[in-house]
Amino acid sequence: METIGRRATGARGLRCKECGEELPLGASYACEFCFGPLEVVYDRDELARRVTRESIEAGPASIWRYADLLPCAPDDPTAGLPVGMTPLVRAPRLAGRLGLGEVWVKNDTANPTHSFKDRVVSVALQKARELGYEVVACASTGNLAQSVAAHAAAAGMRAYVFVPADLEPQKIIATGIYGCTLIAVDGTYDDVNRLCMELAADRPWAFVNVNVRPYYSEGSKTLAYETAEQLGWTLPDRCVVPIASGSLYTKIHRGFGELLDLGLVEGCVPVMTGAQARGCGPVAAAYEAGLDFVAPVRPDTIAKSLAIGNPADGLFALDVARGTNGSIEAVTEDEITDGIALLAETTGIFTETAGGVTTAVLRRLAERGEIGPDERVVVYITGDGLKTLDAVAERVEPVTIRPTVADFEAAIADTTTLEISR
């Protein structure tokens, strides 16, 4: 067990996901023996003795109610930006449109910077401070950039944020406003990430998705914890989750498994369906071809927050899909914008392009008849549509009239006729 001030977490050390070698809890992103990726391991026996539904429910209304199951814990869980406990919304109109029985939307746009990245950044920055770092940095496709900049500002830490130069303007503005040093790199996300790995080698900075990545990625598990708690400590039958690096998808799966291991829920881990854009779908391509490796691609998609051509956790995502009888699907650009509109029209939730990918995959599964009538499905919406307005701007056409009743009635008659013809 690791003790921080008066708080204790269940974190025991780091373990290589390839060779199984265990390392102490330090700033490291690769195994020193085989260079495999690292993950946090916990003292399960101790956690089983002291973590209960009641102890979780007595905690703060944030991700820190699950501090025992995370690799770090703040002395004051109310400090900083409040993250987590976002709405889980029943979506009967979406279910009805698709001919499904029970659909829920986990709406993570309700986080402080309007994406799920606030979860992983909260954990990463807390661990960075515990390890003695004063400067944080990241490579990002947009949402992570904004989150790192905002949380660093709230914590009084310096931040360096690296993004592709062709990122959506909304995300550039919403990152720079927090006062970080914002670096636009002429290249893809994979180029940006490679640069950050080189910089991390000789700078005393906490790169949240490089040298503190094992801790950072653990924040995604809280989406699974919250889903189960909000469903009355029961599990969904299927989850539809977007895939970029594959970390979110695999960590949600891990979170459900941990709840089962600790006896906090009963049943089976949900079927895990992964969602990618066809313009950057290396994991979906590997799944469809039955491969045991993921071939890198050059991204070409409007879903920029998912545009990682060489996903770090792609192989592990394949294992999750196959191990849960799930799948990994890739959808077209038109399906993405249709998905954004479908979610907005049926739930009142406006998602960025990543959520359009997820909703489009849900629609595809429904049309193929792969979701049973009694299945409880949870769709994860990870970012706000205000971040990617350009993607759907052409779909919105206001009715322009002169300020007369006659013009209004004529326009309404025309639009009513148009709707009926559709």
HUZI-V260471 format. One record per residue. N is the residue number from 0. RES is the residue in three letters. PSI is psi as a letter, one per 40 degrees, with the letter a starting at -180 (none if undefined). D_LAST is the distance of its C-alpha to the last C-alpha in Angstrom with 1 decimal. Layout:
# HUZI-V260471
((N;RES;PSI;D_LAST) (N;RES;PSI;D_LAST))
This chain:
# HUZI-V260471
((0;MET;i;61.1) (1;GLU;h;60.6) (2;THR;h;61.8) (3;ILE;h;60.5) (4;GLY;b;62.6) (5;ARG;e;62.3) (6;ARG;i;59.1) (7;ALA;h;59.1) (8;THR;i;56.3) (9;GLY;e;56.3) (10;ALA;h;56.2) (11;ARG;d;59.0) (12;GLY;a;58.5) (13;LEU;i;56.4) (14;ARG;h;56.0) (15;CYS;h;55.0) (16;LYS;e;51.9) (17;GLU;d;53.5) (18;CYS;e;57.3) (19;GLY;e;57.4) (20;GLU;h;60.1) (21;GLU;i;60.2) (22;LEU;i;60.8) (23;PRO;i;61.5) (24;LEU;g;58.9) (25;GLY;a;59.1) (26;ALA;g;57.0) (27;SER;i;56.1) (28;TYR;e;53.0) (29;ALA;i;54.6) (30;CYS;h;57.2) (31;GLU;e;60.6) (32;PHE;d;61.5) (33;CYS;e;58.6) (34;PHE;e;56.2) (35;GLY;i;53.5) (36;PRO;i;51.0) (37;LEU;i;52.4) (38;GLU;i;51.1) (39;VAL;h;52.6) (40;VAL;i;54.5) (41;TYR;i;55.4) (42;ASP;g;58.2) (43;ARG;d;56.3) (44;ASP;d;59.3) (45;GLU;d;59.8) (46;LEU;d;56.2) (47;ALA;d;56.1) (48;ARG;d;59.1) (49;ARG;e;57.8) (50;VAL;h;54.0) (51;THR;i;52.5) (52;ARG;d;49.4) (53;GLU;d;51.5) (54;SER;d;52.8) (55;ILE;d;49.3) (56;GLU;d;48.0) (57;ALA;e;51.1) (58;GLY;i;50.2) (59;PRO;i;48.3) (60;ALA;g;44.6) (61;SER;a;44.1) (62;ILE;e;44.4) (63;TRP;e;48.1) (64;ARG;e;48.1) (65;TYR;f;48.0) (66;ALA;d;50.9) (67;ASP;d;53.0) (68;LEU;e;50.4) (69;LEU;i;50.2) (70;PRO;e;52.7) (71;CYS;i;53.7) (72;ALA;h;53.8) (73;PRO;i;54.4) (74;ASP;d;57.4) (75;ASP;g;55.2) (76;PRO;e;51.7) (77;THR;e;50.6) (78;ALA;i;51.4) (79;GLY;a;48.9) (80;LEU;h;45.1) (81;PRO;h;43.7) (82;VAL;h;41.7) (83;GLY;a;39.8) (84;MET;f;39.0) (85;THR;i;35.4) (86;PRO;i;32.9) (87;LEU;h;31.7) (88;VAL;h;28.6) (89;ARG;h;27.2) (90;ALA;g;23.4) (91;PRO;d;22.3) (92;ARG;d;18.6) (93;LEU;d;18.5) (94;ALA;d;20.5) (95;GLY;d;18.3) (96;ARG;d;15.1) (97;LEU;e;17.3) (98;GLY;f;19.2) (99;LEU;i;22.4) (100;GLY;d;25.3) (101;GLU;h;26.7) (102;VAL;h;25.5) (103;TRP;i;27.5) (104;VAL;h;27.1) (105;LYS;h;30.4) (106;ASN;g;29.7) (107;ASP;e;32.4) (108;THR;e;31.0) (109;ALA;e;33.3) (110;ASN;i;36.4) (111;PRO;d;38.5) (112;THR;e;37.1) (113;HIS;f;33.6) (114;SER;i;33.9) (115;PHE;e;35.8) (116;LYS;d;38.4) (117;ASP;d;40.2) (118;ARG;d;41.3) (119;VAL;d;43.0) (120;VAL;d;44.4) (121;SER;d;46.0) (122;VAL;d;47.8) (123;ALA;d;48.7) (124;LEU;d;50.2) (125;GLN;d;52.1) (126;LYS;d;53.7) (127;ALA;d;54.3) (128;ARG;d;56.4) (129;GLU;d;58.3) (130;LEU;e;59.1) (131;GLY;e;60.5) (132;TYR;i;57.9) (133;GLU;e;57.4) (134;VAL;h;54.8) (135;VAL;i;51.4) (136;ALA;i;49.1) (137;CYS;i;46.1) (138;ALA;h;43.9) (139;SER;i;40.3) (140;THR;e;36.7) (141;GLY;c;36.1) (142;ASN;d;35.9) (143;LEU;d;39.4) (144;ALA;d;40.7) (145;GLN;d;39.5) (146;SER;d;40.8) (147;VAL;d;44.2) (148;ALA;d;44.7) (149;ALA;d;43.9) (150;HIS;d;46.0) (151;ALA;d;48.8) (152;ALA;d;48.9) (153;ALA;d;49.1) (154;ALA;e;51.9) (155;GLY;f;53.8) (156;MET;i;53.5) (157;ARG;i;53.2) (158;ALA;h;50.1) (159;TYR;h;49.3) (160;VAL;h;45.7) (161;PHE;h;44.8) (162;VAL;i;41.2) (163;PRO;i;39.7) (164;ALA;d;39.8) (165;ASP;e;36.2) (166;LEU;i;35.0) (167;GLU;h;32.2) (168;PRO;d;33.9) (169;GLN;d;32.8) (170;LYS;d;34.8) (171;ILE;d;37.7) (172;ILE;d;38.0) (173;ALA;e;37.6) (174;THR;d;40.4) (175;GLY;d;42.9) (176;ILE;d;42.9) (177;TYR;e;45.0) (178;GLY;e;47.9) (179;CYS;i;47.9) (180;THR;h;49.0) (181;LEU;h;45.8) (182;ILE;h;46.2) (183;ALA;h;43.5) (184;VAL;h;44.3) (185;ASP;g;43.4) (186;GLY;a;42.0) (187;THR;i;39.7) (188;TYR;d;40.0) (189;ASP;d;42.3) (190;ASP;d;44.6) (191;VAL;d;44.5) (192;ASN;d;45.4) (193;ARG;d;48.2) (194;LEU;d;49.7) (195;CYS;d;49.7) (196;MET;d;51.4) (197;GLU;d;54.1) (198;LEU;d;54.5) (199;ALA;d;54.7) (200;ALA;d;57.8) (201;ASP;f;60.1) (202;ARG;i;58.7) (203;PRO;f;59.3) (204;TRP;i;55.6) (205;ALA;g;53.3) (206;PHE;h;50.4) (207;VAL;d;48.0) (208;ASN;f;46.3) (209;VAL;c;49.6) (210;ASN;e;52.9) (211;VAL;f;51.6) (212;ARG;d;48.5) (213;PRO;d;49.8) (214;TYR;d;49.8) (215;TYR;d;46.6) (216;SER;d;44.5) (217;GLU;d;45.8) (218;GLY;d;43.8) (219;SER;d;40.6) (220;LYS;d;42.1) (221;THR;d;41.7) (222;LEU;d;37.9) (223;ALA;d;38.9) (224;TYR;d;41.6) (225;GLU;d;39.4) (226;THR;d;36.7) (227;ALA;d;39.3) (228;GLU;d;41.0) (229;GLN;d;37.8) (230;LEU;f;37.0) (231;GLY;f;40.4) (232;TRP;f;42.3) (233;THR;i;40.1) (234;LEU;i;38.2) (235;PRO;i;34.6) (236;ASP;d;34.1) (237;ARG;i;32.0) (238;CYS;h;31.5) (239;VAL;h;29.0) (240;VAL;h;30.9) (241;PRO;i;30.4) (242;ILE;h;33.3) (243;ALA;c;34.9) (244;SER;d;38.7) (245;GLY;e;38.2) (246;SER;d;40.3) (247;LEU;d;37.7) (248;TYR;d;36.6) (249;THR;d;40.2) (250;LYS;d;41.5) (251;ILE;d;38.9) (252;HIS;d;40.0) (253;ARG;d;43.6) (254;GLY;d;43.1) (255;PHE;d;42.0) (256;GLY;d;45.0) (257;GLU;d;47.4) (258;LEU;d;46.3) (259;LEU;d;47.0) (260;ASP;d;50.3) (261;LEU;e;51.4) (262;GLY;e;50.6) (263;LEU;d;48.2) (264;VAL;i;45.4) (265;GLU;i;45.4) (266;GLY;a;43.4) (267;CYS;i;42.2) (268;VAL;h;40.6) (269;PRO;i;36.8) (270;VAL;h;35.0) (271;MET;h;34.4) (272;THR;h;31.2) (273;GLY;i;31.4) (274;ALA;h;28.6) (275;GLN;i;29.0) (276;ALA;i;27.2) (277;ARG;d;27.7) (278;GLY;e;29.2) (279;CYS;g;31.9) (280;GLY;f;32.1) (281;PRO;d;35.7) (282;VAL;d;36.0) (283;ALA;d;32.9) (284;ALA;d;34.4) (285;ALA;d;37.7) (286;TYR;d;36.3) (287;GLU;d;34.4) (288;ALA;e;37.5) (289;GLY;f;39.8) (290;LEU;i;41.9) (291;ASP;f;44.4) (292;PHE;i;44.0) (293;VAL;h;41.4) (294;ALA;h;41.5) (295;PRO;i;40.8) (296;VAL;i;38.0) (297;ARG;h;37.3) (298;PRO;i;34.2) (299;ASP;g;31.3) (300;THR;i;28.4) (301;ILE;e;26.6) (302;ALA;g;27.7) (303;LYS;d;31.1) (304;SER;e;32.3) (305;LEU;e;32.2) (306;ALA;g;33.6) (307;ILE;h;37.0) (308;GLY;e;37.9) (309;ASN;g;41.0) (310;PRO;h;40.3) (311;ALA;d;43.5) (312;ASP;f;42.5) (313;GLY;d;40.5) (314;LEU;d;43.0) (315;PHE;d;43.1) (316;ALA;d;39.4) (317;LEU;d;39.6) (318;ASP;d;42.3) (319;VAL;d;40.2) (320;ALA;d;37.2) (321;ARG;d;39.5) (322;GLY;e;41.7) (323;THR;e;39.0) (324;ASN;f;37.1) (325;GLY;a;34.3) (326;SER;i;32.7) (327;ILE;h;31.7) (328;GLU;i;28.4) (329;ALA;h;27.2) (330;VAL;i;23.6) (331;THR;i;22.3) (332;GLU;d;21.7) (333;ASP;d;18.0) (334;GLU;d;18.1) (335;ILE;d;20.2) (336;THR;d;18.0) (337;ASP;d;15.0) (338;GLY;d;17.7) (339;ILE;d;18.7) (340;ALA;d;15.3) (341;LEU;d;15.0) (342;LEU;d;18.5) (343;ALA;d;18.2) (344;GLU;d;15.2) (345;THR;e;16.9) (346;THR;e;20.5) (347;GLY;e;21.1) (348;ILE;h;23.0) (349;PHE;h;22.6) (350;THR;i;24.1) (351;GLU;a;25.5) (352;THR;d;24.7) (353;ALA;d;27.0) (354;GLY;d;24.9) (355;GLY;d;21.8) (356;VAL;d;23.9) (357;THR;d;24.9) (358;THR;d;21.5) (359;ALA;d;20.2) (360;VAL;d;23.2) (361;LEU;d;22.6) (362;ARG;d;19.2) (363;ARG;d;20.9) (364;LEU;d;23.7) (365;ALA;d;21.4) (366;GLU;d;19.5) (367;ARG;e;23.0) (368;GLY;f;24.3) (369;GLU;e;27.1) (370;ILE;h;26.9) (371;GLY;i;28.6) (372;PRO;d;27.3) (373;ASP;e;30.4) (374;GLU;h;30.3) (375;ARG;h;30.5) (376;VAL;h;28.7) (377;VAL;h;29.4) (378;VAL;h;27.4) (379;TYR;h;29.5) (380;ILE;h;28.0) (381;THR;e;30.7) (382;GLY;i;29.9) (383;ASP;i;28.2) (384;GLY;d;25.2) (385;LEU;e;27.4) (386;LYS;e;29.4) (387;THR;f;26.8) (388;LEU;d;24.8) (389;ASP;d;24.7) (390;ALA;d;22.7) (391;VAL;e;19.5) (392;ALA;d;20.5) (393;GLU;e;18.2) (394;ARG;e;15.1) (395;VAL;h;16.2) (396;GLU;h;16.0) (397;PRO;i;17.6) (398;VAL;h;17.2) (399;THR;h;20.7) (400;ILE;i;22.4) (401;ARG;i;26.0) (402;PRO;g;27.7) (403;THR;i;27.3) (404;VAL;d;25.7) (405;ALA;d;24.5) (406;ASP;d;22.7) (407;PHE;d;21.1) (408;GLU;d;20.0) (409;ALA;d;18.6) (410;ALA;d;16.7) (411;ILE;d;15.3) (412;ALA;d;14.4) (413;ASP;d;12.5) (414;THR;d;10.6) (415;THR;d;9.9) (416;THR;d;8.7) (417;LEU;d;6.3) (418;GLU;d;5.1) (419;ILE;d;5.3) (420;SER;d;3.8) (421;ARG;none;0.0))
